[in-house]
Amino acid sequence: MFPASYYLNFYTAYMKRKIYTAIFLLSTYFSFSQTPEDALRLSWFQLKGTARNQAIGGAMASLGGDATAGYINPAGLAFFKTSDFVLTPGVRFGKEKSSFRGTNSTGTSETQFNLGTSGFVFGGFGYRARNSFAITVTRQADFNYRTFYTGLNDYSSFAEPLADEFANSQLTIDEALMYNSDISIPTRMALYTYLVDTANVNGNLQVVARSENPSARNQENLVESSGGMTEVNFAWGSEINKKWMAGISLGVDILKQERRTYYHESDATGNTNNDFNFLTYDERFTIKGYGVNLRGGVIFRPKEYIRIGLAVHSPTWMPLKETTNSGFAADLENLFGPGNGYDSVEMSVVTGNSGAVENRYVLNSPAKFMISGSYVFREVEDVRRQKGFITADIEYTNYRWLSYGPYEGESNSTTKAPYAPYNDAIDAIYKGTFNFRIGGELKFKIIMARAGFAYYTSPYKDKELKARKMFASGGLGYRNKGVFVDLTYVHRLNKDVNFPYRVNSPRANTFADLKDNGGNVILTVGFKI
């Protein structure tokens, strides 16, 4: 038996029932491949920006004077008195490490191009030149990753929840395999290949999962993903008077992700006569759509050298389309005669569809609230005489506010009902979080030195799930004669978890611990226009 840290233990028996019931109900909607983890992936990511912004840990809610302000607190655009063009290419590199049931794995090194905040800021126009407008684009989330882990499991099997679902349905095998069945696609595939079946056990007809026959199983899970979320932002900032600034922005997101999940489970005992050799589940998943959000904020300057910022981000409303195609194979050794136990099935066979299954829905990300403070050394109108600053943000968001809903048509209790299990699972698993960002800059005539730190706390209720996003950064800047160049390095130390499958209460789940360590190099080149 492995240490308790490998298992998911929830605080109370009530919470266990609530969580497992909610997650189990997810399987009843066979065409809906999204899970609570997928919803989180579309909303739990750190702020991006220019090289300057990332060098100071992303703390921008009270500072302003940077093109990234439109994504954090658009009131900060009001500090622009001239117009800028900025371009921010970057390179991300590193490798993922995983630990699953006592076995450690290390991924391959990967290098990827990304785009920080780039575009135009038009400053100093309108009444008394107090208004600014920005059109920028930023890669908000990167879905390019590869997750792999493997281990020996003597506790549970991938087919266990599939057998539970079939047993609880009280359907016959023929009824469960019907095209209009509410049984999930993986369970129907397992029934088709006889991995899940009915058998006489001590004179009683019972549902069995043959992968549970061995006392231990080798398990491996591979997830390969590509794509991302890119936002085009339209932002306005205005200096109301010497003490108050306000701003608002509209963000339009375009997202696409392609993902392959390959899961393999095999008999680890060496017994060739226990009706199980291996099972394989191979899924191809694509999600694409767009999102719309609003951001607004104010900056208050009680003194020339003190800035206080408040910002609110609305939920991002995302109409999405997902497409899923999968295959299943099982080798049951000698079940149907010597060496005659292998069978495989494509998803189209059990769904009756000629191709992949499609589904449409709306995902709403959680709102965000920020409070911030900055201290500017020697703040004067002439920025050439300013010597630097220190700034800090505190951000609150509650991932229980994630929600699924119907794609189109009237939204009411009837149309929302199919999504209730997903939203119940989100409520049961996630919690509110506080995120912290701090940074500073020292200016030496035309050269600037910067440093920053950001910490994003775990969105999971359960303390056994070790998750965080942590970034340490530093960089240099150059300003002279209308040209500016910023170079930044950000080192990330991220943790998360991954569940290969989920079993039902009172059984405990098992999961992999993931570590993503690596760096980002960001370069911003800008010109006064």
C-alpha positions in Angstrom: 0.0 0.0 0.0 1.3 3.5 -0.9 1.4 6.6 1.4 -1.8 8.5 1.9 -0.5 11.5 0.0 -1.1 9.6 -3.2 -4.9 9.4 -2.5 -7.5 12.1 -2.6 -9.0 12.5 0.9 -11.7 15.0 1.4 -12.5 16.7 4.7 -15.8 15.1 5.7 -17.9 12.2 4.7 -20.5 14.6 3.4 -18.0 16.3 1.2 -16.9 12.9 -0.1 -20.4 12.0 -1.1 -21.0 15.4 -2.7 -17.8 15.3 -4.8 -17.9 11.7 -5.9 -21.6 11.9 -6.7 -21.1 15.0 -8.8 -18.2 13.6 -10.7 -19.9 10.2 -11.2 -22.9 12.0 -12.8 -20.6 13.6 -15.4 -20.4 10.3 -17.2 -24.1 10.2 -17.8 -23.8 12.8 -20.5 -21.8 10.9 -23.0 -21.3 13.7 -25.6 -19.8 16.1 -23.1 -16.1 15.5 -22.7 -15.2 18.5 -20.6 -14.4 18.0 -17.0 -13.9 20.4 -14.1 -10.1 20.2 -14.8 -10.8 21.4 -18.4 -12.8 24.4 -17.1 -10.0 25.3 -14.8 -7.4 25.1 -17.6 -9.3 27.8 -19.5 -9.2 30.2 -16.5 -6.3 29.4 -14.2 -3.3 31.1 -15.8 -1.0 33.9 -14.9 -1.1 37.4 -16.4 1.0 38.0 -19.4 2.2 41.3 -20.8 5.2 43.3 -22.0 8.7 42.4 -20.9 8.6 45.3 -18.5 5.4 44.1 -16.9 6.6 40.5 -16.5 9.9 41.7 -15.1 8.0 43.3 -12.2 6.0 40.2 -11.5 2.9 41.4 -13.4 2.0 43.9 -10.8 0.3 46.6 -12.8 -3.1 47.4 -11.2 -1.9 50.8 -9.7 1.3 51.5 -11.7 0.1 52.2 -15.3 2.2 53.6 -18.0 2.5 50.3 -19.8 0.5 48.7 -22.7 -0.3 45.8 -20.5 -2.6 48.1 -18.4 -5.5 47.4 -20.7 -5.5 43.7 -19.5 -5.1 44.5 -15.8 -6.4 48.1 -14.9 -7.1 50.2 -18.0 -7.0 53.4 -15.9 -3.2 53.0 -16.1 -3.3 54.0 -19.8 -4.1 57.6 -18.7 -0.4 58.0 -17.9 0.4 57.9 -21.6 1.0 61.4 -23.0 2.4 60.2 -26.3 1.7 57.3 -28.6 3.7 54.0 -28.7 4.0 51.0 -30.8 5.2 47.8 -29.0 6.1 44.3 -30.1 6.8 41.5 -27.6 8.1 38.2 -28.8 9.1 35.5 -26.3 10.5 32.0 -25.9 9.3 29.5 -23.3 11.3 26.5 -22.4 11.5 23.7 -19.8 10.4 20.2 -19.0 7.7 18.6 -16.9 8.3 16.1 -14.1 5.7 13.8 -12.7 5.2 11.4 -9.8 2.6 8.7 -9.9 2.3 6.0 -7.2 6.0 6.2 -6.3 7.3 6.3 -9.8 9.0 9.5 -11.1 9.1 10.5 -14.7 10.8 13.3 -16.6 9.5 14.8 -19.8 11.5 15.9 -22.8 12.7 19.5 -23.0 10.5 21.7 -25.1 10.9 25.2 -26.6 8.0 27.3 -27.8 7.5 30.7 -29.2 4.9 33.0 -27.5 3.6 36.6 -27.9 3.4 39.1 -25.1 1.4 42.4 -25.3 1.9 43.9 -28.7 0.1 46.8 -30.5 -0.6 50.5 -30.3 -1.2 53.0 -27.5 -2.5 56.4 -28.6 -1.9 58.8 -25.8 -2.5 62.5 -25.0 -5.6 63.4 -27.0 -9.0 64.8 -26.2 -9.8 67.4 -23.6 -6.5 68.8 -22.2 -4.8 65.7 -23.7 -6.0 63.5 -20.8 -7.2 60.5 -22.7 -5.5 57.4 -24.1 -6.7 54.5 -26.3 -5.0 51.1 -26.9 -5.4 48.3 -29.3 -3.2 45.3 -28.3 -3.0 41.6 -28.7 -1.6 39.1 -26.1 -1.3 35.3 -25.9 -3.3 34.9 -22.6 -2.9 31.1 -22.2 -0.7 28.5 -23.8 -2.1 25.0 -24.2 1.2 23.5 -25.6 2.2 20.8 -23.1 3.0 17.1 -22.8 2.1 15.2 -19.7 3.3 11.6 -19.1 3.4 9.4 -16.0 3.4 5.8 -15.2 3.3 3.6 -12.1 2.2 0.3 -10.4 -1.3 0.4 -9.1 -2.6 -2.3 -6.7 -5.6 -0.3 -5.7 -7.9 0.6 -8.6 -8.4 0.2 -12.3 -9.6 2.4 -15.2 -12.5 0.1 -15.7 -13.7 0.2 -12.1 -15.9 3.4 -12.6 -17.1 2.1 -15.9 -18.4 -1.1 -14.3 -20.0 1.0 -11.5 -21.8 3.1 -14.1 -23.2 0.1 -15.9 -24.2 -1.6 -12.6 -26.0 1.5 -11.4 -27.9 1.9 -14.7 -29.8 -1.3 -14.1 -29.8 -1.8 -17.9 -29.0 -5.0 -19.7 -25.9 -5.1 -21.9 -28.0 -4.9 -25.1 -29.9 -1.9 -23.7 -26.6 -0.1 -22.6 -25.2 -0.6 -26.1 -28.1 1.1 -27.8 -27.3 4.3 -29.7 -29.7 6.4 -27.6 -28.4 5.0 -24.3 -27.4 7.4 -21.5 -24.4 5.2 -20.7 -21.1 7.0 -21.4 -19.0 6.2 -24.4 -16.0 4.7 -22.6 -18.4 2.4 -20.7 -20.1 1.3 -23.9 -16.7 0.6 -25.4 -15.7 -1.5 -22.4 -19.0 -3.5 -22.7 -18.4 -4.0 -26.4 -15.0 -5.5 -25.8 -16.2 -7.6 -22.8 -13.8 -5.8 -20.5 -16.9 -4.9 -18.5 -19.4 -7.8 -18.4 -21.8 -9.8 -16.3 -20.6 -13.1 -14.7 -21.7 -15.6 -12.2 -19.8 -15.1 -9.0 -20.6 -17.6 -6.2 -23.9 -18.3 -7.9 -24.9 -14.6 -8.2 -24.9 -12.6 -11.5 -22.7 -9.6 -11.0 -21.1 -6.8 -13.1 -17.4 -7.3 -13.3 -14.4 -5.4 -14.7 -11.8 -7.9 -15.8 -9.0 -5.5 -15.3 -9.6 -5.9 -11.6 -8.7 -9.6 -11.7 -5.0 -9.0 -11.3 -3.7 -7.9 -7.9 -1.7 -5.1 -9.5 -1.6 -3.2 -12.8 0.9 -1.2 -14.7 -0.7 2.1 -15.7 0.5 4.9 -17.9 -1.1 8.1 -19.1 0.1 10.4 -21.9 -1.5 13.7 -22.7 -0.3 15.8 -25.7 -1.8 19.2 -26.2 -1.4 22.2 -28.6 -3.1 25.5 -29.1 -3.8 28.5 -26.9 -5.9 31.5 -26.1 -5.2 34.9 -27.7 -6.9 38.1 -26.8 -7.4 41.3 -28.7 -8.0 44.1 -26.2 -9.6 47.5 -26.8 -8.9 49.8 -23.8 -9.6 53.4 -22.8 -8.0 55.4 -20.0 -8.7 58.9 -18.9 -7.2 61.3 -16.4 -10.2 62.8 -14.6 -8.1 65.2 -12.6 -4.6 65.2 -11.0 -5.7 62.6 -8.4 -8.1 60.3 -10.2 -7.8 58.2 -13.3 -10.4 55.7 -14.7 -10.5 53.2 -17.6 -12.4 50.4 -19.2 -11.5 47.7 -21.7 -13.2 45.1 -23.9 -11.4 41.8 -24.5 -12.1 39.4 -27.3 -10.5 36.0 -26.9 -9.9 33.4 -29.7 -9.1 29.9 -28.4 -8.4 26.5 -29.8 -7.0 23.4 -28.3 -6.2 20.0 -29.8 -5.5 17.2 -27.3 -4.7 13.5 -27.5 -5.1 11.3 -24.4 -3.5 7.9 -24.5 -4.1 5.6 -21.5 -2.7 2.1 -21.2 -3.2 -0.4 -18.4 -1.6 -3.9 -18.3 -1.4 -6.9 -16.0 1.6 -6.6 -13.7 1.4 -10.0 -12.2 2.7 -12.1 -15.1 -0.4 -14.4 -14.8 -1.5 -15.3 -18.4 -4.7 -17.0 -17.4 -6.6 -14.4 -15.4 -8.6 -13.0 -18.3 -6.8 -9.7 -18.5 -3.7 -8.7 -20.4 -4.2 -5.0 -21.2 -6.6 -2.2 -22.1 -6.0 0.9 -24.1 -8.1 4.1 -24.4 -7.1 6.6 -27.1 -9.0 9.9 -27.3 -8.7 12.8 -29.7 -10.3 16.0 -28.5 -10.6 19.5 -30.0 -12.2 22.6 -28.5 -12.5 26.0 -30.1 -14.5 29.1 -29.7 -14.2 32.7 -28.6 -14.7 34.7 -25.4 -15.8 38.2 -24.4 -15.0 40.1 -21.2 -15.0 43.6 -19.7 -12.4 45.1 -17.3 -12.6 48.4 -15.5 -10.7 50.2 -12.8 -9.5 53.4 -11.1 -6.2 54.8 -9.9 -6.1 57.3 -7.0 -3.1 59.5 -6.3 -3.4 61.1 -2.8 0.2 62.2 -3.2 2.3 62.6 -6.3 4.4 59.6 -5.2 1.6 57.3 -4.0 -0.8 55.4 -6.3 -3.7 53.2 -5.2 -5.5 51.0 -7.8 -8.7 49.1 -7.9 -9.7 46.9 -10.8 -12.6 44.5 -11.6 -12.6 41.8 -14.4 -15.9 40.4 -15.5 -16.3 36.7 -16.2 -15.3 35.7 -19.7 -18.3 34.5 -21.6 -17.1 31.7 -23.9 -19.3 29.9 -26.4 -17.4 26.7 -27.2 -17.6 23.8 -29.6 -15.9 20.5 -28.7 -15.3 17.5 -30.9 -14.3 14.1 -29.5 -13.2 10.9 -31.2 -11.9 7.8 -29.4 -11.0 4.2 -29.7 -10.8 1.3 -27.1 -9.0 -2.0 -27.1 -8.8 -4.8 -24.6 -6.9 -8.1 -24.6 -8.7 -10.6 -22.3 -6.2 -13.4 -23.0 -8.0 -16.8 -23.3 -11.5 -15.7 -22.5 -12.9 -16.9 -25.8 -10.4 -19.7 -26.4 -6.6 -20.0 -26.4 -5.2 -16.6 -27.4 -8.6 -15.4 -28.5 -9.4 -12.5 -26.2 -8.5 -9.4 -28.1 -11.1 -6.9 -29.4 -11.2 -3.3 -30.3 -13.9 -0.7 -31.1 -14.1 2.8 -32.6 -16.4 5.3 -31.1 -18.6 5.5 -34.2 -19.6 1.8 -33.6 -21.2 2.5 -30.2 -22.6 6.0 -31.0 -24.0 5.3 -34.5 -22.3 8.5 -35.8 -20.2 8.4 -38.9 -17.6 10.6 -37.3 -16.7 12.4 -34.1 -19.2 13.5 -31.5 -19.7 17.3 -31.3 -21.1 19.3 -28.5 -21.7 23.0 -27.9 -22.0 24.9 -24.6 -21.1 28.1 -22.8 -18.3 28.3 -20.2 -18.2 31.3 -17.9 -14.8 32.0 -16.2 -14.8 33.5 -12.7 -14.6 37.3 -12.1 -11.5 38.9 -10.6 -11.0 41.7 -8.1 -7.7 43.5 -7.6 -6.3 46.1 -5.1 -2.9 47.5 -5.6 -0.5 50.1 -4.3 2.6 51.8 -5.7 5.3 54.1 -4.3 7.2 56.1 -7.0 10.6 57.5 -6.0 10.7 61.3 -6.9 7.5 61.4 -8.9 7.5 64.5 -11.1 6.0 65.4 -14.4 9.3 64.8 -16.1 9.7 61.0 -16.1 13.4 61.5 -16.8 13.8 62.6 -13.2 11.9 59.7 -11.7 14.2 57.2 -10.0 12.1 54.1 -9.8 9.1 52.5 -8.0 7.9 49.6 -6.0 4.4 48.1 -6.6 2.3 45.3 -5.4 -1.1 43.7 -6.4 -3.5 41.4 -4.4 -6.0 39.6 -6.6 -9.0 37.6 -5.5 -10.9 35.1 -7.7 -13.2 32.2 -6.8 -13.0 29.2 -9.1 -16.4 27.9 -7.8 -17.8 30.7 -10.0 -16.8 28.7 -13.1 -20.0 27.5 -14.7 -21.3 25.6 -17.7 -24.5 26.5 -19.5 -26.5 26.0 -22.8 -24.9 27.3 -26.0 -27.9 29.0 -27.5 -31.6 29.7 -27.0 -33.4 30.7 -23.8 -31.5 29.9 -20.6 -33.9 28.5 -18.0 -34.0 25.7 -15.4 -34.8 23.1 -18.1 -32.0 24.0 -20.5 -29.5 24.4 -17.6 -30.4 21.0 -16.0 -27.9 18.9 -18.1 -25.1 21.0 -16.9 -25.9 20.9 -13.2 -23.7 17.9 -12.5 -20.7 19.7 -14.0 -21.4 22.8 -11.9 -21.9 20.7 -8.8 -18.5 19.1 -9.3 -16.9 22.5 -9.7 -18.5 23.7 -6.5 -17.3 20.6 -4.7 -13.7 20.6 -5.9 -12.6 24.3 -6.2 -12.4 27.3 -3.9 -11.5 31.0 -3.8 -7.9 32.1 -4.1 -5.7 35.1 -3.4 -2.9 35.8 -5.8 0.0 38.1 -5.1 2.4 40.1 -7.3 5.2 42.4 -6.3 7.9 44.2 -8.3 10.1 47.2 -8.6 12.4 49.2 -10.8 15.5 51.4 -10.4 16.3 53.9 -13.1 19.9 54.9 -14.0 19.4 57.6 -16.6 18.6 55.6 -19.8 19.0 52.1 -18.2 16.6 50.4 -15.8 16.9 47.4 -13.6 13.8 45.4 -12.6 12.8 42.5 -10.4 9.5 40.9 -9.4 7.7 37.9 -7.9 4.3 36.4 -8.4 2.5 33.6 -6.4 -0.8 32.1 -7.5 -2.3 29.9 -4.8 -4.0 26.5 -5.2 -7.6 26.5 -6.6 -8.4 23.1 -5.0 -10.2 22.7 -1.8 -8.4 19.5 -0.8 -5.0 20.2 0.8 -3.6 16.9 -0.6 -3.7 18.4 -4.0 -0.5 20.4 -4.2 -0.9 23.1 -6.8 0.5 26.6 -7.3 2.0 28.9 -9.9 5.1 30.8 -8.8 7.3 33.1 -10.9 10.5 34.9 -10.1 11.6 37.5 -12.7 14.2 40.1 -13.5 15.1 42.3 -16.4 16.7 45.3 -17.9 15.3 48.3 -19.8 16.6 50.9 -22.2 15.0 54.3 -23.0 16.5 56.9 -25.3 15.3 59.2 -28.0 11.9 57.6 -28.6 13.1 54.0 -28.6 12.8 51.6 -25.8 14.0 48.0 -25.4 13.2 45.7 -22.5 14.6 42.2 -21.8 13.2 39.9 -19.1 13.8 36.4 -17.8 11.0 34.7 -15.8 11.6 31.5 -14.0 8.6 29.4 -13.2 8.1 26.8 -10.5 4.6 25.4 -11.0 2.8 22.4 -9.5 -0.5 20.7 -10.4 -2.2 17.3 -10.3 -3.7 15.0 -12.9 -6.3 12.3 -12.5 -6.1 9.4 -15.0 -9.7 8.4 -14.0 -12.0 8.9 -11.0 -13.6 6.1 -9.0 -16.7 6.4 -6.8 -17.2 6.8 -3.1 -16.2 5.4 -0.7 -13.1 4.5 -2.8 -10.3 7.0 -2.8 -8.9 8.4 -6.0 -5.3 8.3 -7.1 -3.5 11.1 -9.0 -0.2 12.2 -10.4 1.7 15.1 -9.0 3.1 17.4 -11.8 5.9 19.9 -11.7 6.5 22.4 -14.5 9.9 24.1 -14.1 11.5 26.2 -16.7 11.9 29.8 -18.0 10.6 32.4 -20.3 12.7 35.0 -22.1 10.7 38.0 -23.2 11.8 40.9 -25.4 9.8 44.1 -26.0 10.8 46.6 -28.6 8.9 49.9 -28.8 8.9 53.2 -30.6 7.3 56.6 -30.0 5.0 57.4 -32.9 
